Amino acid sequence: MKERIAELQSATGQDEYSGLARAHAIRSENSKQSAAPATPPRIDPAVEKHIDQARDELIRELSGMLK
């Protein structure tokens, strides 16, 4: 079985070290991405205004229900 695995790895150009190198590269790339400062997503001012208006309307409605 080990011989067959070695044959398949050889045929595909892979060996145990290439797998380890690939895993290391993936981990390295992930750590670079997680170390990068996260910038908050920008919200379109028109959308933000609409959200604010909807929130204010909801607050007015709920306040009216509590009276």
Rosetta silent file (secondary structure, phi, psi, omega in degrees, C-alpha in Angstrom):
SEQUENCE: MKERIAELQSATGQDEYSGLARAHAIRSENSKQSAAPATPPRIDPAVEKHIDQARDELIRELSGMLK
SCORE:     score description
SCORE:     0.000 S_00000001
   1 L     0.000  -43.596  179.050    0.000    0.000    0.000 S_00000001
   2 H   -61.324  -36.951  178.322    2.813    2.394    0.877 S_00000001
   3 H   -64.655  -40.997  179.484    4.393    1.668   -2.500 S_00000001
   4 H   -64.598  -41.829  177.274    1.122    2.477   -4.279 S_00000001
   5 H   -62.050  -42.932  178.532    0.807    5.746   -2.339 S_00000001
   6 H   -62.311  -40.014  177.860    4.391    6.602   -3.273 S_00000001
   7 H   -62.146  -46.234 -179.394    3.618    5.840   -6.946 S_00000001
   8 H   -64.657  -41.470  178.514    0.548    8.060   -6.884 S_00000001
   9 H   -64.030  -40.813  178.897    2.415   10.867   -5.142 S_00000001
  10 H   -65.266  -41.211 -179.051    5.218   10.607   -7.656 S_00000001
  11 H   -66.015  -33.268 -178.833    2.788   10.623  -10.577 S_00000001
  12 H   -93.876   -0.889  179.218    1.039   13.759   -9.268 S_00000001
  13 L    76.633   23.978 -179.922    4.276   15.488   -8.312 S_00000001
  14 L  -115.817  149.812  168.660    3.492   15.388   -4.623 S_00000001
  15 L  -143.617 -178.170 -176.287    5.393   14.015   -1.698 S_00000001
  16 H   -63.759  -29.050 -178.574    5.086   14.379    2.050 S_00000001
  17 H   -77.214  -34.356  179.089    7.166   17.566    2.018 S_00000001
  18 H   -66.872  -35.667  176.297    5.150   19.347   -0.650 S_00000001
  19 H   -64.508  -41.421  178.352    2.012   18.766    1.434 S_00000001
  20 H   -67.157  -39.929  178.989    3.728   20.185    4.494 S_00000001
  21 H   -64.071  -40.705  179.306    5.012   23.160    2.513 S_00000001
  22 H   -64.610  -44.035  178.957    1.533   23.845    1.186 S_00000001
  23 H   -61.989  -40.505  178.511    0.025   23.645    4.670 S_00000001
  24 H   -63.874  -42.647  179.732    2.701   26.023    5.961 S_00000001
  25 H   -62.613  -40.329  179.399    2.002   28.482    3.134 S_00000001
  26 H   -65.055  -46.470  178.975   -1.734   28.402    3.871 S_00000001
  27 H   -62.464  -40.426 -179.982   -1.178   28.980    7.597 S_00000001
  28 H   -63.427  -44.225  179.247    1.275   31.772    6.850 S_00000001
  29 H   -63.931  -40.990  178.848   -1.178   33.493    4.505 S_00000001
  30 H   -64.508  -38.474 -179.408   -3.991   33.172    7.060 S_00000001
  31 H   -70.609  -32.350  176.058   -1.864   34.683    9.802 S_00000001
  32 H   -65.033  -42.107 -178.852   -0.970   37.620    7.520 S_00000001
  33 H   -67.653  -39.463 -178.689   -4.648   38.255    6.838 S_00000001
  34 H   -74.831  -23.435  179.382   -5.633   38.049   10.491 S_00000001
  35 H   -81.169  -18.583 -179.209   -2.742   40.344   11.487 S_00000001
  36 L   -67.735  140.998  179.674   -3.834   43.031    9.041 S_00000001
  37 L   -65.122  133.623 -179.097   -5.776   45.875   10.668 S_00000001
  38 L   -81.283  125.388  176.509   -9.468   45.456   10.122 S_00000001
  39 L  -100.365  130.334 -179.156  -11.065   48.451    8.475 S_00000001
  40 L   -64.945  144.369  179.591  -14.747   48.870    9.167 S_00000001
  41 L   -65.950  141.690  179.050  -16.913   48.651    6.067 S_00000001
  42 L   -82.994  133.401  177.692  -18.037   52.001    4.687 S_00000001
  43 L  -103.308  134.409  177.258  -21.773   52.564    4.628 S_00000001
  44 L   -58.157  129.284 -178.821  -23.239   54.718    1.903 S_00000001
  45 H   -55.860  -33.932  178.830  -24.392   57.978    3.561 S_00000001
  46 H   -66.647  -39.308  178.511  -27.794   57.696    1.843 S_00000001
  47 H   -68.293  -42.326  178.669  -28.286   54.219    3.287 S_00000001
  48 H   -60.854  -40.632  178.708  -27.138   55.375    6.703 S_00000001
  49 H   -63.794  -42.653  178.548  -29.634   58.266    6.573 S_00000001
  50 H   -62.250  -41.584  178.759  -32.434   55.861    5.615 S_00000001
  51 H   -63.118  -44.403  179.047  -31.531   53.560    8.518 S_00000001
  52 H   -60.219  -43.708  179.586  -31.528   56.520   10.923 S_00000001
  53 H   -64.196  -42.597  179.430  -34.947   57.648    9.691 S_00000001
  54 H   -64.270  -39.964  178.441  -36.391   54.140   10.004 S_00000001
  55 H   -63.939  -44.597  179.489  -34.966   53.827   13.530 S_00000001
  56 H   -62.159  -41.475  178.129  -36.440   57.184   14.556 S_00000001
  57 H   -62.703  -42.852  179.161  -39.837   56.209   13.124 S_00000001
  58 H   -63.660  -41.970  178.080  -39.743   52.905   15.002 S_00000001
  59 H   -62.357  -43.058  178.326  -38.861   54.681   18.255 S_00000001
  60 H   -61.795  -42.640  179.902  -41.765   57.098   17.767 S_00000001
  61 H   -62.925  -45.903 -179.066  -44.137   54.176   17.099 S_00000001
  62 H   -66.999  -37.841  178.313  -42.995   52.264   20.161 S_00000001
  63 H   -63.409  -40.063  177.841  -43.154   55.377   22.342 S_00000001
  64 H   -63.143  -35.896  179.744  -46.733   55.925   21.165 S_00000001
  65 H   -70.272  -29.876 -178.039  -47.653   52.375   22.125 S_00000001
  66 H   -79.922  -15.636 -178.750  -46.252   52.836   25.620 S_00000001
  67 L   -77.560    0.000    0.000  -48.336   55.938   26.342 S_00000001
